[in-house]
């Protein structure tokens, strides 16, 4: 049995360089620009992002989720509020997101662009209206699935030959019967969060491991004063809250790779 895997590849990165003059003054506008570039260049699921949280004991947790909006306030994603991530966010409303994109250079096909964007920030609960609108934009099966899955809980076997999957399918069948012919309402336990960043780093892979790294920062202490104290009560309006934060300008620094 193999107990160790040594990874001896040494890839060289050759993304187009990034200079301070290439960057926008607003970090979220810069994120939007890089995201749109990834979409334009055919990156599959460019919205996939790694979300890291910390539980009430200070233990880290991480998973890949799908971001569903890059708005003036930050980056939104949706989940079951009773899931492990939901409980962790309720206990400690801070998190980190990481996007990673690789795709051929726009100019030619003999090179590859490697980009990474890292965000650190406070997490707030999305407005109820936004959660409701997004939920109803999902397919019927996805909406039923939200009711069928008690996310992150242990699935007890339905029978001797079941590993828990039959239990899940049974719950889906029950949900399908319950809402047959009816509108499927937004569950009280399901909805969105928004990570409001106080730091965003833009990374571009370069030769000799001398990567380009630029860090946008704004004071967390000032941000905290204007954000909700927790991630339990939904905010009322994304744009209104973004307007309140507009005076918190970003500083930009190049980091050593």
Secondary structure by P-SEA (a helix, b strand, c coil): cccbbbbcbbbbbbccccccccccccaaaaaaaaaaaaaaaccccccbbbbbbbccccbbbbbbbbbcccccccbbbbcccccaaaaaaaacccbbbbbbbbbcccccccbbbbbbbbbbbbbbbccaaaaaaaaaaccaaaaaaaaacccccccccccccccaaaaaaaaaaaaaaaacccccccccccccccccccbbbbbbbbcccbbbbbbbbccaaaaaaacccccccccccaaaaaaaaccbbbbbbbbcc
